[in-house]
Amino acid sequence: MSPPTFSTSLEADLVQKVGTKLVLQVAVEPDSNGGKVFFEWRGPTNTLDEGRVSISEEGNTSTTTITPLSLKDQGVWVCSAKNKHGISQSKCNVIAQVPKSYKPPVFLEELSTSVTEAGTVS
């Protein structure tokens, strides 16, 4: 009877280009008593951007996919695996690398304010 044991851990340091898809995946050893393992992911900002970050679980495996990777995703990502006997963690330091060919977006026209049907300014 012990906390979950990672059979697949996160890499200690991972360099990934900004604008690409980043996949972080862990797996834990099956519980001999068939107990459930609960996973929790935390990023560097402790909030997961629901539009770009998706988390999935299948059996004893949990995967976080970030599409597209941005500079604000850089930092330590932690996956906690919890069962009735305790908690184990796996950590990864994500380094977001800006490609040499990367250019910030440029507005072709100056932004303007307009009133929508609901009467709010957008």
Rosetta silent file (secondary structure, phi, psi, omega in degrees, C-alpha in Angstrom):
SEQUENCE: MSPPTFSTSLEADLVQKVGTKLVLQVAVEPDSNGGKVFFEWRGPTNTLDEGRVSISEEGNTSTTTITPLSLKDQGVWVCSAKNKHGISQSKCNVIAQVPKSYKPPVFLEELSTSVTEAGTVS
SCORE:     score description
SCORE:     0.000 S_00000001
   1 L     0.000  106.794 -177.982    0.000    0.000    0.000 S_00000001
   2 L  -149.130  166.483  175.943    1.783    3.082   -1.264 S_00000001
   3 L   -60.719  164.115  179.939    1.233    6.287   -3.228 S_00000001
   4 L   -57.290  145.984  176.667    1.117    5.952   -7.025 S_00000001
   5 L  -113.358  125.732 -179.563    4.396    5.093   -8.745 S_00000001
   6 E   -74.131  124.765  172.239    5.098    6.697  -12.119 S_00000001
   7 E   -90.365  -27.220  172.809    5.986    4.185  -14.828 S_00000001
   8 E  -130.295  115.703 -179.261    6.311    7.087  -17.304 S_00000001
   9 L  -102.589  169.033  174.012    7.438   10.411  -15.841 S_00000001
  10 L   -75.893  150.436  174.755    7.757   13.864  -17.352 S_00000001
  11 L   -67.583  146.193 -179.270   11.131   14.912  -18.779 S_00000001
  12 L   -62.571  -46.651  178.511   13.069   17.169  -16.406 S_00000001
  13 E  -131.626  136.158 -178.572   13.626   19.831  -19.107 S_00000001
  14 E  -137.819  121.332  178.072   11.811   20.085  -22.413 S_00000001
  15 E   -99.423  127.271 -177.958   12.528   22.630  -25.161 S_00000001
  16 E  -139.659  142.069 -178.966    9.632   23.244  -27.550 S_00000001
  17 E   -75.792  140.733  174.581    9.087   25.890  -30.224 S_00000001
  18 L   -59.783  139.002  178.136    6.433   28.553  -29.720 S_00000001
  19 L    91.695   -5.175  179.146    3.407   27.926  -31.953 S_00000001
  20 L  -101.585  175.287  178.230    3.749   24.132  -31.994 S_00000001
  21 L   -90.467  130.026  177.543    1.797   21.415  -30.196 S_00000001
  22 E  -111.971  129.107  178.266    3.230   20.271  -26.856 S_00000001
  23 E  -119.144  121.571  174.608    2.186   16.909  -25.405 S_00000001
  24 E  -112.442  127.111 -175.874    2.993   16.027  -21.780 S_00000001
  25 E  -137.265  138.301  174.753    2.126   12.471  -20.740 S_00000001
  26 E  -129.721  159.282  174.314    2.511   10.419  -17.577 S_00000001
  27 E  -143.405  145.336  177.629    1.524    6.910  -16.594 S_00000001
  28 E  -116.664  155.641  176.278    1.372    5.221  -13.188 S_00000001
  29 L   -64.689  140.586  178.134    1.711    1.594  -12.211 S_00000001
  30 L   -61.494  143.205  176.953   -1.685   -0.106  -11.791 S_00000001
  31 L   -74.021  127.330 -177.822   -2.894   -0.373   -8.183 S_00000001
  32 L   -62.813  -23.455  178.351   -2.763   -4.029   -7.120 S_00000001
  33 L   -94.680    4.303  179.847   -6.078   -3.539   -5.281 S_00000001
  34 L    75.618   18.310 -179.362   -7.717   -1.907   -8.304 S_00000001
  35 L   -70.760  152.378 -178.530   -7.918    1.485   -6.608 S_00000001
  36 L   -80.958  140.128  174.327   -8.582    4.616   -8.665 S_00000001
  37 L  -107.768  132.960  178.633   -5.811    7.116   -9.357 S_00000001
  38 E  -108.125  133.154 -179.287   -6.749   10.797   -9.695 S_00000001
  39 E  -107.560  146.573  174.097   -4.579   13.134  -11.785 S_00000001
  40 E  -140.501  130.885  178.416   -4.173   16.907  -11.444 S_00000001
  41 E  -108.753  140.585  173.689   -2.139   19.150  -13.756 S_00000001
  42 E  -133.959  135.699  177.443   -0.750   22.579  -12.879 S_00000001
  43 L  -101.784 -176.484 -177.253    1.054   24.947  -15.210 S_00000001
  44 L   -62.461  -26.882 -179.651    3.361   27.867  -14.475 S_00000001
  45 L   -98.736    0.909 -177.701    0.437   30.262  -14.039 S_00000001
  46 L    62.781    5.064  173.429   -1.662   27.714  -12.070 S_00000001
  47 L  -124.462  137.218 -179.500   -4.513   28.343  -14.498 S_00000001
  48 L  -102.151  119.422  179.723   -5.035   26.217  -17.566 S_00000001
  49 L   -67.532  104.514 -172.701   -6.195   28.128  -20.638 S_00000001
  50 L   -59.955  -26.681 -179.343   -9.199   26.006  -21.608 S_00000001
  51 L   -73.129  -28.943 -175.762   -9.042   27.102  -25.232 S_00000001
  52 L  -112.688  -19.921 -175.321   -5.487   25.838  -25.773 S_00000001
  53 E  -109.716  124.454  175.053   -4.936   23.248  -23.045 S_00000001
  54 E  -123.819  142.772 -179.480   -6.726   19.916  -23.055 S_00000001
  55 E  -121.716  133.012  177.566   -6.357   17.129  -20.504 S_00000001
  56 E  -133.710  153.343  177.933   -7.326   13.532  -21.113 S_00000001
  57 E  -132.118  138.972  174.382   -7.145   10.350  -19.068 S_00000001
  58 E  -143.107  111.177 -177.238   -7.224    6.752  -20.164 S_00000001
  59 L    62.467 -121.856 -179.490   -6.738    4.079  -17.555 S_00000001
  60 L  -100.168   21.299 -179.109   -3.561    4.892  -15.626 S_00000001
  61 E  -119.306  138.112  176.189   -2.341    7.437  -18.196 S_00000001
  62 E  -129.015  137.435 -176.081   -2.936   11.194  -18.230 S_00000001
  63 E  -130.247  134.825  171.957   -2.057   13.524  -21.104 S_00000001
  64 E  -115.120  128.778  178.731   -1.980   17.316  -21.358 S_00000001
  65 E  -118.876  129.530  179.183   -1.889   18.833  -24.836 S_00000001
  66 E  -117.241  117.530 -178.511   -1.123   22.520  -25.390 S_00000001
  67 L  -138.227  120.645  -13.033   -1.912   23.896  -28.843 S_00000001
  68 L   -84.854  155.107  177.268   -0.320   26.233  -29.735 S_00000001
  69 L   -68.512  135.752  177.269    2.475   26.629  -27.207 S_00000001
  70 L  -125.193  170.483 -179.158    3.029   30.249  -26.164 S_00000001
  71 H   -61.498  -29.808 -179.267    5.630   32.055  -24.074 S_00000001
  72 H   -71.705  -10.495  177.017    3.243   32.169  -21.093 S_00000001
  73 H   -85.025   -8.167 -178.888    3.363   28.337  -21.001 S_00000001
  74 L   -68.479  136.071  178.985    7.075   28.436  -20.198 S_00000001
  75 E   135.766 -165.469 -175.598    7.949   27.220  -16.718 S_00000001
  76 E   -85.922  126.177  173.591    7.390   24.222  -14.482 S_00000001
  77 E  -106.903  135.327 -176.222    4.461   21.901  -15.231 S_00000001
  78 E  -125.491  132.101  170.739    3.460   19.464  -12.485 S_00000001
  79 E  -112.795  123.759  176.574    1.315   16.353  -12.672 S_00000001
  80 E  -104.904  132.303  175.711    0.094   15.017   -9.331 S_00000001
  81 E  -114.294  127.196 -173.238   -1.179   11.455   -9.086 S_00000001
  82 E  -127.575  136.000  168.783   -3.246   10.699   -5.989 S_00000001
  83 E  -132.612 -174.421 -175.592   -4.718    7.522   -4.532 S_00000001
  84 L   -68.557   -8.178 -178.686   -6.016    6.644   -1.070 S_00000001
  85 L  -102.926   -8.424  178.915   -2.429    6.015    0.106 S_00000001
  86 E   151.402 -169.118 -176.423   -0.863    9.337   -0.901 S_00000001
  87 E  -126.909  140.511  171.845    0.318   11.653   -3.653 S_00000001
  88 E  -125.258  152.016 -179.510    3.219   11.450   -6.103 S_00000001
  89 E  -130.571  148.813  172.029    4.385   14.201   -8.465 S_00000001
  90 E  -127.786  136.427 -174.511    6.240   14.424  -11.740 S_00000001
  91 E  -125.303  149.684  177.946    7.642   17.780  -12.920 S_00000001
  92 E  -140.989  130.452  174.922    8.824   19.200  -16.221 S_00000001
  93 E   -93.040  107.877 -179.524   10.477   22.548  -16.928 S_00000001
  94 E   -88.259  126.273  177.792    9.082   23.652  -20.299 S_00000001
  95 E  -110.512  111.861 -178.756   11.316   26.052  -22.208 S_00000001
  96 E   -85.726  116.226 -176.639    9.393   27.868  -24.944 S_00000001
  97 E  -101.355  127.856  179.392   11.781   28.644  -27.777 S_00000001
  98 L   -84.693  120.786  179.206   10.955   31.433  -30.214 S_00000001
  99 L   -63.884  150.196  179.753   11.827   30.336  -33.775 S_00000001
 100 L   -61.204  -30.122 -177.372   14.172   32.633  -35.723 S_00000001
 101 L   -84.059   -1.990 -176.829   11.511   32.994  -38.407 S_00000001
 102 L   -68.963  132.507  175.334    8.855   34.104  -35.892 S_00000001
 103 L  -128.463  134.080  178.346    7.372   37.528  -36.520 S_00000001
 104 L   -65.284  153.231  179.968    4.817   39.173  -34.249 S_00000001
 105 L   -63.306  148.734  179.500    1.427   39.892  -35.850 S_00000001
 106 L  -124.134  131.173  176.834    1.025   43.229  -37.600 S_00000001
 107 L   -79.382  128.182  178.949   -2.299   45.063  -37.938 S_00000001
 108 L   -79.254  -27.528  177.724   -2.929   46.107  -41.534 S_00000001
 109 L  -129.214  152.545  178.013   -5.537   48.640  -40.457 S_00000001
 110 L   -69.098  139.731 -179.929   -5.875   50.682  -37.301 S_00000001
 111 L   -69.002  145.206  178.508   -8.328   49.170  -34.825 S_00000001
 112 L  -132.502  158.396  178.867  -11.606   51.009  -34.356 S_00000001
 113 L   -91.563  140.653  177.015  -14.445   50.900  -31.850 S_00000001
 114 L  -141.865  155.550  179.271  -17.891   49.835  -33.001 S_00000001
 115 E   -98.316  130.828  179.257  -21.302   49.308  -31.400 S_00000001
 116 L   -92.995  178.050 -178.608  -22.840   45.855  -31.767 S_00000001
 117 L   -59.487  -35.542 -178.008  -26.531   44.910  -31.823 S_00000001
 118 L   -75.757   -6.531  177.337  -26.551   44.308  -28.079 S_00000001
 119 L    88.729   10.341  178.075  -25.311   47.856  -27.569 S_00000001
 120 L  -100.905  155.042  179.268  -21.906   47.016  -26.172 S_00000001
 121 E   -85.839  133.077  178.737  -18.641   48.335  -27.472 S_00000001
 122 L  -123.544    0.000    0.000  -16.382   45.742  -29.051 S_00000001
